[in-house]
């Protein structure tokens, strides 16, 4: 899951070179719905159980709005205005946000080792900023938009943990993208009116397909499975690996050069994740 989401940084950067960021996010969620629906229908035919009642629909759609619509719209819009390294730094704040939100509602406790691990990993992620990037100049607005995406996903993670045992992962993923696509549909249709799809290259379309199939459907199925097995903060701690993996992939894909700061920062990230896991 972490690897799929890390590589998504690269494909997102490629996609938004030719497709407006908000439109790319909308297309991504629509394609994801098309891909996950056959899986959901197969499960329904197999079990004969919808997995939800009418009273559950508002909650499932709200989770979709947080974990898909807002998270992905902010992320794609933000990464179009900042670098892979900066986006990774903002996403790395997710475990801290999850911990604070979960602690505020009584789901988790903040232990000294866990806190030390998260702070150490955050220091490693910040060190990655020292590595030069050719993926595009970083802007404050881009960083802020990605941070808002991280905040939406943190709220989604804590809220999803409360109901993850009630719904199966296929049902939750299907509703997540159904709710997300409905929320983004007005802006998707608005941008589509004046956008020339014929001018989009196959590379950009392939990037959108990757964002829909691998980093959306497959990664979210893994994510819900992980949430059902381990605490939310432990799941989110793996997001510290995303900047390391994304930056490593960006070296050949986007022409970024490895540096000493990258090596030291990556080592701190790995150590911090280990400590956060043990905490």
Rosetta silent file (secondary structure, phi, psi, omega in degrees, C-alpha in Angstrom):
SEQUENCE: XXXXXXXXXXXXXXXXXXXXXXXXXXXXXXXXXXXXXXXXXXXXXXXXXXXXXXXXXXXXXXXXXXXXXXXXXXXXXXXXXXXXXXXXXXXXXXXXXXXXXXXXXXXXXXXXXXXXXXXXXXXXXXXXXXXXXXXXXXXXXXXXXXXXXXXXXXXXXXXXXXXXXXXXXXXXXXXXXXXXXXXXXXXXXXXXXXXXXXXXXXXXXXXXXXXXXXXXXXXXXXXXXXXXXXXXXXXXXXXXXXXXXXXXXXXXXXXXXXXXXXXXXXXXXXXXXXXXXXX
SCORE:     score description
SCORE:     0.000 S_00000001
   1 L     0.000  -46.479 -179.447    0.000    0.000    0.000 S_00000001
   2 H   -63.414  -40.806  178.259    2.759    2.416    0.971 S_00000001
   3 H   -64.577  -43.742  179.936    4.680    1.673   -2.216 S_00000001
   4 H   -60.492  -42.972  179.766    1.586    2.145   -4.397 S_00000001
   5 H   -71.280  -31.048  179.628    0.846    5.506   -2.774 S_00000001
   6 H   -68.070  -45.166  178.536    4.497    6.578   -3.003 S_00000001
   7 H   -66.296  -24.190  179.074    4.703    5.947   -6.737 S_00000001
   8 H   -59.264  -29.754  176.826    1.414    7.827   -7.066 S_00000001
   9 H   -55.921  -44.504 -176.384    3.330   11.089   -6.466 S_00000001
  10 H   -67.653  -47.747 -179.016    5.171   10.569   -9.747 S_00000001
  11 H   -65.262  -34.606  177.554    2.108    9.627  -11.782 S_00000001
  12 H   -64.223  -41.937  178.657    0.162   12.558  -10.315 S_00000001
  13 H   -61.991  -39.091  179.106    2.902   14.971  -11.401 S_00000001
  14 H   -67.251  -43.320 -176.952    2.767   13.517  -14.933 S_00000001
  15 H   -64.172  -43.686 -174.539   -1.040   13.688  -15.096 S_00000001
  16 L   -76.940   -3.563  171.867   -1.378   17.321  -13.971 S_00000001
  17 L   -67.627  -26.921 -175.421    1.054   18.471  -16.654 S_00000001
  18 L  -121.775  -19.430 -176.722   -1.782   18.017  -19.157 S_00000001
  19 L  -120.761  131.027  176.551   -4.990   17.740  -17.123 S_00000001
  20 L   -52.373  140.572 -171.374   -6.250   20.378  -14.637 S_00000001
  21 H   -56.989  -47.318 -178.409   -5.684   19.095  -11.116 S_00000001
  22 H   -65.136  -37.317  178.029   -9.323   19.168   -9.969 S_00000001
  23 H   -67.346  -40.294  178.435  -10.443   17.482  -13.194 S_00000001
  24 H   -61.351  -40.840  178.199   -7.765   14.794  -12.801 S_00000001
  25 H   -64.809  -40.777  179.228   -9.009   14.082   -9.269 S_00000001
  26 H   -65.641  -44.205  178.079  -12.597   13.836  -10.501 S_00000001
  27 H   -62.705  -41.179  179.718  -11.717   11.492  -13.362 S_00000001
  28 H   -56.723  -46.806 -177.873   -9.659    9.387  -10.971 S_00000001
  29 H   -69.645  -36.834  178.538  -12.604    8.818   -8.625 S_00000001
  30 H   -64.752  -44.371  178.627  -15.036    8.086  -11.467 S_00000001
  31 H   -64.931  -38.623  179.195  -12.717    5.483  -12.990 S_00000001
  32 H   -61.587  -40.198  177.503  -12.146    3.987   -9.533 S_00000001
  33 H   -61.343  -44.855  179.669  -15.909    3.553   -9.078 S_00000001
  34 H   -60.747  -36.135 -177.872  -16.147    1.779  -12.429 S_00000001
  35 H   -77.552  -34.810 -176.171  -13.298   -0.547  -11.404 S_00000001
  36 H   -85.297  -25.410 -177.710  -14.537   -1.347   -7.884 S_00000001
  37 H   -58.741  -44.957  177.547  -18.238   -1.866   -8.717 S_00000001
  38 H   -59.971  -35.387  177.781  -17.729   -5.264  -10.434 S_00000001
  39 H   -65.404  -43.005  179.531  -15.781   -6.445   -7.382 S_00000001
  40 H   -65.078  -44.333 -179.842  -18.588   -5.311   -5.075 S_00000001
  41 H   -64.814  -36.344  175.965  -21.280   -6.927   -7.241 S_00000001
  42 H   -62.344  -42.125  178.855  -19.276  -10.175   -7.347 S_00000001
  43 H   -65.147  -40.520 -179.568  -19.123  -10.167   -3.568 S_00000001
  44 H   -63.502  -42.991  178.656  -22.858   -9.466   -3.325 S_00000001
  45 H   -65.275  -31.537 -178.296  -23.721  -12.365   -5.650 S_00000001
  46 H   -75.550  -41.026 -175.253  -21.411  -14.606   -3.630 S_00000001
  47 H  -100.796  -24.176 -176.114  -22.703  -13.705   -0.159 S_00000001
  48 L    72.730   14.116 -177.415  -26.200  -12.405   -0.894 S_00000001
  49 L  -123.238  126.256  179.387  -25.538   -9.616    1.615 S_00000001
  50 L   -65.177  -30.806 -178.990  -25.335   -5.926    0.692 S_00000001
  51 L    87.702    3.389 -179.188  -23.131   -5.245    3.694 S_00000001
  52 L  -158.809  163.032  173.579  -25.058   -2.100    4.650 S_00000001
  53 L  -118.866  171.766 -179.137  -28.503   -0.745    5.444 S_00000001
  54 H   -60.222  -33.597 -179.686  -30.175    2.491    4.399 S_00000001
  55 H   -68.454  -21.724 -178.772  -29.275    4.028    7.772 S_00000001
  56 H   -83.038  -16.823 -172.675  -25.567    3.408    7.078 S_00000001
  57 H   -58.550  -47.917 -179.147  -25.480    5.317    3.769 S_00000001
  58 H   -57.640  -41.951 -179.942  -24.914    8.856    5.166 S_00000001
  59 H   -64.452  -45.615 -178.726  -21.955    7.683    7.271 S_00000001
  60 H   -64.270  -37.288  178.752  -20.364    5.750    4.398 S_00000001
  61 H   -70.674  -35.779  176.853  -20.785    8.695    2.036 S_00000001
  62 H   -64.969  -40.506  176.230  -19.256   11.081    4.586 S_00000001
  63 H   -61.402  -39.143  177.787  -16.243    8.805    4.897 S_00000001
  64 H   -64.633  -38.312  178.873  -15.962    8.852    1.124 S_00000001
  65 H   -64.231  -39.231 -179.356  -16.056   12.636    1.074 S_00000001
  66 H   -75.958  -52.636 -171.878  -13.208   12.822    3.608 S_00000001
  67 H   -79.072  -19.024 -177.827  -11.006    9.943    2.520 S_00000001
  68 H  -118.028  -65.708 -172.467  -11.457   10.296   -1.220 S_00000001
  69 H   -59.403  -59.658 -177.455  -12.972   13.552   -2.471 S_00000001
  70 H   -68.621  -45.029 -178.884  -11.267   16.045   -0.168 S_00000001
  71 H   -59.036  -49.171 -174.833   -8.081   14.037    0.334 S_00000001
  72 H   -77.849  -34.530  177.858   -7.425   13.395   -3.342 S_00000001
  73 H   -64.904  -45.793  177.776   -8.626   16.761   -4.621 S_00000001
  74 H   -64.190  -40.660 -178.377   -6.359   18.608   -2.190 S_00000001
  75 H   -64.130  -50.264 -177.480   -3.453   16.254   -2.910 S_00000001
  76 H   -65.997  -41.706  177.913   -3.640   16.510   -6.698 S_00000001
  77 H   -64.252  -38.797 -179.291   -4.216   20.269   -6.591 S_00000001
  78 H   -70.201  -43.280 -175.976   -1.340   20.681   -4.164 S_00000001
  79 H   -70.872  -17.805  174.557    1.199   18.523   -5.968 S_00000001
  80 L   -73.204  -14.282 -177.951    0.565   20.493   -9.152 S_00000001
  81 L  -119.304    8.425  179.629    1.983   23.525   -7.306 S_00000001
  82 L  -146.239  178.964 -177.334    4.780   21.958   -5.284 S_00000001
  83 L   -92.273  167.187  177.369    7.549   19.369   -5.508 S_00000001
  84 H   -60.459  -42.869 -179.240    7.476   15.674   -4.668 S_00000001
  85 H   -62.193  -44.373  179.837    9.727   16.290   -1.631 S_00000001
  86 H   -66.363  -41.578  178.036    7.495   19.053   -0.251 S_00000001
  87 H   -61.581  -39.601  178.498    4.344   16.994   -0.827 S_00000001
  88 H   -63.033  -38.233  178.461    5.969   14.105    1.005 S_00000001
  89 H   -62.982  -44.020  179.746    6.735   16.335    3.972 S_00000001
  90 H   -65.219  -42.547  179.599    3.125   17.441    4.223 S_00000001
  91 H   -65.091  -31.708 -178.875    1.817   13.877    3.917 S_00000001
  92 H   -65.138  -16.023  176.641    4.276   12.773    6.595 S_00000001
  93 L   -74.849  -11.063 -177.028    2.325   14.887    9.083 S_00000001
  94 H   -55.548  -47.958 -179.791   -0.620   12.448    8.756 S_00000001
  95 H   -59.933  -37.153  178.354    0.463   10.114   11.603 S_00000001
  96 H   -65.966  -41.784  178.418    0.854   13.070   13.964 S_00000001
  97 H   -64.531  -42.204  178.218   -2.578   14.349   12.982 S_00000001
  98 H   -61.703  -45.040 -179.194   -4.067   10.870   13.399 S_00000001
  99 H   -60.939  -45.645 -178.950   -2.463   10.493   16.816 S_00000001
 100 H   -65.293  -42.592 -179.606   -3.744   13.847   18.026 S_00000001
 101 H   -68.842  -44.335 -179.665   -7.274   13.266   16.708 S_00000001
 102 H   -63.883  -39.168  178.671   -7.409    9.666   17.970 S_00000001
 103 H   -65.976  -34.814 -178.123   -6.128   10.738   21.388 S_00000001
 104 H   -69.173  -23.981  179.725   -8.755   13.487   21.566 S_00000001
 105 L  -106.488    7.678  174.946  -11.569   10.946   21.110 S_00000001
 106 L    82.364   13.215  178.995  -10.039    8.315   23.379 S_00000001
 107 L   -80.087  -31.911 -173.931   -8.978    5.831   20.704 S_00000001
 108 L  -136.010  162.301  171.514   -5.241    6.055   21.388 S_00000001
 109 L  -119.281  147.304 -177.838   -2.803    7.140   24.056 S_00000001
 110 L   -95.498  102.865  177.140    0.349    9.133   23.343 S_00000001
 111 L   -88.853  160.589 -176.192    3.319    7.208   24.717 S_00000001
 112 H   -65.152  -42.396 -177.732    6.830    8.608   24.997 S_00000001
 113 H   -67.734  -42.410  179.547    8.421    6.079   22.599 S_00000001
 114 H   -63.146  -43.422  179.211    5.707    6.530   19.979 S_00000001
 115 H   -64.737  -41.970  179.187    5.996   10.304   20.193 S_00000001
 116 H   -63.392  -40.932  178.591    9.794   10.158   19.999 S_00000001
 117 H   -62.933  -43.444  179.561    9.615    7.898   16.949 S_00000001
 118 H   -65.414  -40.798  179.273    7.203   10.196   15.150 S_00000001
 119 H   -67.176  -38.184  178.653    9.294   13.276   15.912 S_00000001
 120 H   -65.223  -44.279  178.453   12.457   11.499   14.771 S_00000001
 121 H   -65.049  -38.481  177.474   10.818   10.405   11.530 S_00000001
 122 H   -62.113  -39.289  176.355    9.455   13.912   10.998 S_00000001
 123 H   -62.380  -38.252  176.550   12.992   15.233   11.378 S_00000001
 124 H   -65.145  -39.818  178.504   14.146   12.786    8.716 S_00000001
 125 H   -65.268  -41.255  178.264   11.391   13.889    6.365 S_00000001
 126 H   -63.355  -33.734  177.914   12.293   17.541    6.881 S_00000001
 127 H   -64.763  -28.283  177.782   15.909   16.694    6.039 S_00000001
 128 H   -61.524  -25.346 -179.758   14.696   15.423    2.662 S_00000001
 129 L   -62.979  -22.940 -179.429   13.791   19.028    1.836 S_00000001
 130 L   -72.886  -16.849  178.824   17.493   19.746    1.591 S_00000001
 131 L   -76.061  132.847  179.533   17.723   17.470   -1.442 S_00000001
 132 L   -67.946  145.427 -179.820   17.391   19.416   -4.727 S_00000001
 133 L  -129.573  137.093  175.942   14.348   18.693   -6.846 S_00000001
 134 L  -106.885   12.495 -176.999   13.724   19.202  -10.538 S_00000001
 135 L   -82.831    1.674 -179.172   10.110   18.141  -10.277 S_00000001
 136 L   127.622  146.983 -177.928    8.910   21.718  -10.029 S_00000001
 137 L   -69.996  143.648  179.102    9.343   24.615   -7.646 S_00000001
 138 L   -85.881  136.113  179.215    7.673   24.299   -4.268 S_00000001
 139 L  -124.722  150.388 -178.188    5.100   26.922   -3.337 S_00000001
 140 H   -59.555  -42.503 -179.757    3.472   27.650   -0.012 S_00000001
 141 H   -62.502  -40.481  177.771   -0.038   27.258   -1.441 S_00000001
 142 H   -62.505  -44.622  177.617    0.833   23.857   -2.869 S_00000001
 143 H   -60.127  -42.261 -177.895    2.237   22.728    0.477 S_00000001
 144 H   -65.234  -40.420  179.543   -0.879   24.007    2.261 S_00000001
 145 H   -64.602  -41.588  177.729   -3.243   22.174   -0.099 S_00000001
 146 H   -65.000  -38.229  176.723   -1.394   18.893    0.398 S_00000001
 147 H   -60.675  -42.154  177.933   -1.525   19.474    4.176 S_00000001
 148 H   -61.876  -37.195  175.258   -5.309   19.896    3.960 S_00000001
 149 H   -62.684  -41.102  177.413   -5.442   16.572    2.120 S_00000001
 150 H   -63.633  -40.523  179.284   -3.440   14.973    4.933 S_00000001
 151 H   -63.834  -44.021  178.368   -5.812   16.474    7.516 S_00000001
 152 H   -60.920  -40.914 -178.685   -8.870   15.122    5.676 S_00000001
 153 H   -70.631  -32.819  177.469   -7.282   11.678    5.505 S_00000001
 154 H   -64.715  -44.556  177.493   -6.396   11.774    9.210 S_00000001
 155 H   -62.783  -41.661  178.154  -10.024   12.496   10.137 S_00000001
 156 H   -61.156  -41.500 -178.944  -11.107    9.752    7.729 S_00000001
 157 H   -62.594  -47.797 -179.064   -8.669    7.284    9.337 S_00000001
 158 H   -67.610  -41.925  179.018   -9.923    7.886   12.873 S_00000001
 159 H   -66.216  -40.108  179.947  -13.581    7.893   11.795 S_00000001
 160 H   -67.053  -31.007  179.366  -13.089    4.759    9.701 S_00000001
 161 H   -62.775  -31.244 -178.470  -11.488    2.931   12.614 S_00000001
 162 H   -67.862  -28.359 -173.319  -14.749    3.278   14.545 S_00000001
 163 H  -120.046    5.055 -174.104  -16.752    1.386   11.918 S_00000001
 164 L   -63.202  -27.149  178.958  -14.137   -0.768   10.183 S_00000001
 165 L   -81.581  -13.683 -178.044  -15.390   -3.880   12.013 S_00000001
 166 L   -86.271  -33.315 -177.804  -18.983   -3.219   10.955 S_00000001
 167 L  -118.097  148.479  175.589  -18.404   -3.127    7.186 S_00000001
 168 L   -77.540  161.622 -172.424  -16.207   -5.252    4.969 S_00000001
 169 H   -66.161  -31.552  179.939  -13.364   -3.573    3.105 S_00000001
 170 H   -69.932  -41.673  177.855  -14.963   -3.928   -0.353 S_00000001
 171 H   -62.105  -45.604 -178.478  -18.176   -2.235    0.798 S_00000001
 172 H   -65.528  -40.040  179.017  -16.262    0.614    2.450 S_00000001
 173 H   -66.964  -41.249  179.165  -14.016    1.137   -0.582 S_00000001
 174 H   -61.486  -47.569  179.917  -16.997    1.105   -2.963 S_00000001
 175 H   -67.847  -34.591  179.457  -18.900    3.673   -0.906 S_00000001
 176 H   -59.191  -46.701 -178.255  -15.761    5.746   -0.409 S_00000001
 177 H   -80.170  -27.898  173.957  -15.308    6.228   -4.125 S_00000001
 178 H   -65.429  -45.978  178.238  -19.024    6.480   -4.851 S_00000001
 179 H   -65.982  -40.447  178.808  -19.296    9.272   -2.288 S_00000001
 180 H   -64.600  -42.873 -178.830  -16.088   10.895   -3.473 S_00000001
 181 H   -67.680  -36.328  177.222  -17.096   10.827   -7.134 S_00000001
 182 H   -64.134  -39.613 -179.492  -20.524   12.313   -6.349 S_00000001
 183 H   -67.906  -36.527 -177.981  -18.900   15.160   -4.421 S_00000001
 184 H   -89.108   -8.520 -175.114  -16.435   15.882   -7.234 S_00000001
 185 H   -57.922  -44.012 -179.941  -18.942   15.350  -10.078 S_00000001
 186 H   -58.374  -44.735  179.624  -20.052   19.022  -10.381 S_00000001
 187 H   -70.795  -32.981  177.869  -16.469   20.285  -10.788 S_00000001
 188 H   -63.049  -45.362  179.688  -15.627   17.372  -13.101 S_00000001
 189 H   -67.494  -38.030 -179.648  -18.520   18.262  -15.408 S_00000001
 190 H   -62.242  -49.118 -179.949  -17.695   21.979  -15.213 S_00000001
 191 H   -68.102  -30.720 -177.156  -14.070   21.518  -16.268 S_00000001
 192 H   -67.024  -26.646 -176.766  -15.034   18.960  -18.921 S_00000001
 193 H   -61.022  -34.940 -175.520  -17.125   21.517  -20.815 S_00000001
 194 H  -115.071    8.229 -177.060  -14.084   23.479  -21.964 S_00000001
 195 L   -99.708  136.439  179.893  -11.334   20.845  -21.773 S_00000001
 196 L   -93.471   98.708 -179.399   -9.995   19.109  -24.890 S_00000001
 197 H   -67.387  -26.152 -177.161   -9.576   15.446  -23.972 S_00000001
 198 H   -65.121  -22.269 -177.762   -8.256   14.656  -27.461 S_00000001
 199 H   -88.318   -0.730 -179.397   -5.034   16.548  -26.729 S_00000001
 200 L   -81.046  131.783 -177.810   -4.140   14.429  -23.701 S_00000001
 201 L   -75.507  164.731  178.616   -1.214   12.067  -24.301 S_00000001
 202 H   -66.570  -29.566  178.635   -1.265    8.350  -23.548 S_00000001
 203 H   -63.545  -41.785  179.186    1.271    8.928  -20.766 S_00000001
 204 H   -66.723  -41.462  178.095   -1.148   11.236  -18.948 S_00000001
 205 H   -65.510  -39.576  177.294   -4.034    8.791  -19.402 S_00000001
 206 H   -62.752  -35.683  178.282   -1.857    5.925  -18.179 S_00000001
 207 H   -66.174  -42.834  177.580   -1.020    8.013  -15.123 S_00000001
 208 H   -63.179  -39.578  178.739   -4.711    8.617  -14.381 S_00000001
 209 H   -63.892  -41.468  176.794   -5.363    4.891  -14.797 S_00000001
 210 H   -61.414  -46.176  179.978   -2.598    4.075  -12.319 S_00000001
 211 H   -58.933  -33.403 -177.469   -4.003    6.634   -9.868 S_00000001
 212 H   -80.609  -46.816 -172.692   -7.448    5.015  -10.211 S_00000001
 213 H   -82.281  -52.789 -171.703   -6.577    1.317  -10.176 S_00000001
 214 H   -86.955  -53.951 -176.284   -3.481    0.931   -8.037 S_00000001
 215 H   -79.653  -12.520  178.457   -3.258    3.912   -5.682 S_00000001
 216 H  -102.816  -75.540 -173.327   -7.036    4.133   -5.281 S_00000001
 217 H   -63.275  -58.312 -174.853   -8.863    0.799   -5.468 S_00000001
 218 H   -64.789  -46.040 -178.019   -6.081   -1.653   -4.596 S_00000001
 219 H   -64.913  -37.870 -179.845   -4.332    0.542   -2.015 S_00000001
 220 H   -70.154  -33.918  175.413   -7.605    1.423   -0.255 S_00000001
 221 H   -62.791  -42.639  177.114   -8.585   -2.256   -0.024 S_00000001
 222 H   -64.809  -39.848 -177.216   -5.234   -2.949    1.642 S_00000001
 223 H   -62.235  -46.752  179.217   -5.689    0.104    3.872 S_00000001
 224 H   -64.235  -37.521  177.209   -9.064   -1.025    5.215 S_00000001
 225 H   -62.073  -44.288  179.852   -7.668   -4.508    5.810 S_00000001
 226 H   -63.434  -41.095  179.267   -4.753   -3.022    7.767 S_00000001
 227 H   -61.205  -29.858 -179.463   -7.097   -0.840    9.841 S_00000001
 228 L   -77.867  -11.306 -175.256   -9.020   -3.963   10.865 S_00000001
 229 L  -111.084  -32.551 -174.739   -5.842   -5.599   12.180 S_00000001
 230 L  -135.920  162.482 -177.838   -3.676   -2.878   13.792 S_00000001
 231 L   -60.576  153.526 -176.735   -4.165    0.578   15.430 S_00000001
 232 H   -60.428  -39.373 -178.778   -4.786    3.588   13.207 S_00000001
 233 H   -67.728  -32.345  178.063   -1.594    5.338   14.294 S_00000001
 234 H   -69.654  -39.818  176.080    0.502    2.286   13.433 S_00000001
 235 H   -61.822  -47.540 -175.894   -1.051    2.139    9.956 S_00000001
 236 H   -69.817  -21.196  179.633   -0.499    5.849    9.408 S_00000001
 237 H   -61.688  -26.833  179.575    3.107    5.620   10.634 S_00000001
 238 L   -68.541  -14.225  177.617    3.993    3.936    7.354 S_00000001
 239 L   -66.168  -17.551  175.004    3.265    7.201    5.563 S_00000001
 240 H   -62.379  -25.002 -179.629    6.719    8.279    6.776 S_00000001
 241 H   -77.499  -20.299 -175.023    8.109    5.936    4.129 S_00000001
 242 H   -59.286  -46.313  179.154    6.262    7.689    1.312 S_00000001
 243 H   -61.639  -37.638  179.890    8.686   10.647    0.916 S_00000001
 244 H   -64.183  -49.908 -178.625   11.654    8.270    0.888 S_00000001
 245 H   -67.687  -44.490 -178.676   10.184    5.944   -1.721 S_00000001
 246 H   -61.639  -42.547  179.474    8.673    8.774   -3.797 S_00000001
 247 H   -66.175  -39.063  178.597   11.950   10.705   -3.854 S_00000001
 248 H   -63.347  -40.004  178.522   13.869    7.555   -4.795 S_00000001
 249 H   -71.905  -32.673 -179.207   11.487    6.898   -7.701 S_00000001
 250 H   -68.041  -20.279 -179.829   11.595   10.573   -8.712 S_00000001
 251 H   -59.359  -54.545  176.887   15.351   10.318   -9.267 S_00000001
 252 H   -80.360  -31.230 -173.093   15.039    8.368  -12.562 S_00000001
 253 H   -78.975  -37.592 -175.361   11.474    9.410  -13.396 S_00000001
 254 H  -118.549    3.856  175.028   11.702   13.181  -12.871 S_00000001
 255 L    82.076   16.809  177.893   15.461   13.767  -12.998 S_00000001
 256 L   -78.147  149.176 -175.667   16.033   14.481   -9.318 S_00000001
 257 L  -104.113  136.648  175.387   19.551   13.777   -7.976 S_00000001
 258 L   -68.913  145.237 -178.913   20.324   11.770   -4.812 S_00000001
 259 L  -134.608  169.886  175.220   22.139   13.711   -2.109 S_00000001
 260 H   -60.974  -38.663  178.432   23.713   13.146    1.293 S_00000001
 261 H   -60.216  -38.026  179.165   20.662   14.808    2.849 S_00000001
 262 H   -64.455  -42.771 -179.485   18.455   12.211    1.167 S_00000001
 263 H   -64.447  -47.412 -179.935   20.528    9.327    2.593 S_00000001
 264 H   -67.701  -42.249  179.430   20.547   10.690    6.146 S_00000001
 265 H   -62.826  -42.025  178.391   16.904   11.746    5.997 S_00000001
 266 H   -62.617  -38.603  178.324   15.837    8.348    4.707 S_00000001
 267 H   -64.124  -42.007  178.247   17.708    6.609    7.527 S_00000001
 268 H   -65.038  -38.291  178.474   15.967    8.773   10.124 S_00000001
 269 H   -60.451  -49.339 -178.804   12.596    8.038    8.535 S_00000001
 270 H   -61.589  -42.849  178.737   13.131    4.279    8.739 S_00000001
 271 H   -64.878  -42.107  179.497   14.335    4.487   12.348 S_00000001
 272 H   -63.339  -41.286  177.595   11.421    6.714   13.321 S_00000001
 273 H   -62.523  -41.703  178.434    8.879    4.339   11.772 S_00000001
 274 H   -59.297  -46.651 -179.557   10.458    1.442   13.658 S_00000001
 275 H   -65.636  -40.884  179.083   10.209    3.287   16.985 S_00000001
 276 H   -64.088  -36.551  177.310    6.637    4.425   16.285 S_00000001
 277 H   -65.829  -44.101 -178.066    5.684    0.817   15.510 S_00000001
 278 H   -70.489  -25.989 -178.775    7.281   -0.434   18.733 S_00000001
 279 L   -70.266    0.000    0.000    5.623    2.310   20.747 S_00000001
